[in-house]
């Protein structure tokens, strides 16, 4: 009996979700961090290879007044971005067209209208300053970053349908980020 309990405990521990890698842990053999080659490789790690291999790769602007720089042209309508430099985790992302429109509205602090389901990938995980405020760039003093493991993000045209889902990101199941804002979306753990 004790052995069975120990085996079950071991199996459950092995299934626990590991925290997202830190920027230091994310360094691996390959192109030097910060180079265009590294950014392309990093951005492609956000989504399944079938999507990332033909996606456009864009780089974040150096300042809010700058424009994004294309690192590689794509052919499938998806856009991938490398790690966000201002967060503690490694968080590249890939967006379909619906998510691209959402991201443009969010970055511009403009209204967003979602007309169809949207899919975004962050298979390396993500770090956000808040689960309630979409425009917070750093956590308040004494608060922790919202570190979500690898996940798929889902946009829906009807935000009212999100009311039945939890907003607690620590439950291990799907949850709503930025609930009760126009930028609300479903986070689905992918591990």
ZISULKA-V428506 format. One record per pair of residues at least 4 apart in sequence whose ideal C-beta (glycine too) atoms are under 8 Angstrom apart, sorted by the first residue. I is the first residue (numbers start at 1). J is the second residue. Records with the same first field share a line. If there is no record, write none. Layout:
# ZISULKA-V428506
I->J  J
This chain:
# ZISULKA-V428506
1->5
2->6
3->7
4->8
5->9
6->10
7->11
8->12
9->13
10->14
11->15
12->16
17->149  172  189  191
18->149  191
19->125  147  149
20->89  90  91  124  125  126  127  147  148  149  150
21->25  26  89  90  124  125
22->26  88  89  90
23->27  83  88  89  90
25->90
26->42  83  90  124
27->33
30->37  38  41
31->35  37  38  41
32->37  38
33->38
34->38  39
35->39
36->40  59  71
37->41
38->42  82
39->43  57  59  71  82  83
40->44  57  71  72  82
41->45
42->82  83  90  92
43->52  55  57  58  71  80  81  82  92  93  94
44->49  52  53  55  57  80  92
45->52  92  123  124
46->52  80  81  92  93  94  121  122  123  124
47->51  52  55  78  80  94  121  123
48->52  121  123
49->53
51->55  76  78  94  121
52->78  80  94
54->74  75  76  78
55->74  76  78  79  80  94
56->70  72  73  74  78  79  80
57->70  71  72  74  79  80  81  82
58->68  69  70  71  79  80  81
59->68  69  70  71  81  82
60->68  81  82  84  85
61->65  66  67  68  69
62->66
74->78  79
77->96  97
78->94  95  96
79->94  95  100
80->92  93  94  95
81->92  93  94
82->92
83->87  90  91  92  124
84->91  127
86->137
87->91  126  127  128  145
88->127  145  147
89->124  125  126  127  145  147
90->124  125
91->122  124  125  126  127
92->122  124
93->120  121  122  126
94->120  121  122
95->99  100  102  103  118  120
96->100  118  119  120
97->101  118
98->102  114  115  116  117  118  119  155
99->103  118  119  120  153  155
100->104
101->105  112  114  118
102->106  112  114  118  155  183  185
103->107
104->108  110
105->110  111  112  182  183
106->112  134  183
109->135
111->182
112->182  183
114->118  155  156  157
115->157
116->157
117->154  155  156  157
118->153  154  155  185
119->152  153  154  155
120->152  153  154  155  185
121->152  153  190
122->126  148  150  151  152  153
123->150  151  190
124->150
125->147  148  149  150  151
126->147  148  151
127->145  146  147  148
128->145  146  148  177
129->133  136  137  138  139  145  146
130->134  136  139  146
131->146  167  169  177  178
132->167  178  179  181
133->178
134->178  181  183
136->140
139->143  144  145
146->169  177
148->169  177  187  189
149->189  190  191
150->189  190  191
151->187  188  189  190
152->187  188  190
153->177  185  186  187  188
154->185  186  188
155->185  186
156->161  162  185  186
159->182  184
162->176  179  184  186
165->174  175  176  186
166->171  173  174  175  176
167->175  176  177  179
168->175
169->175  177  187
171->175
172->189
173->189
174->186  187  188  189
175->186  187
176->184  185  186  187
177->184  185  186  187
178->183  184  185
179->184
180->184
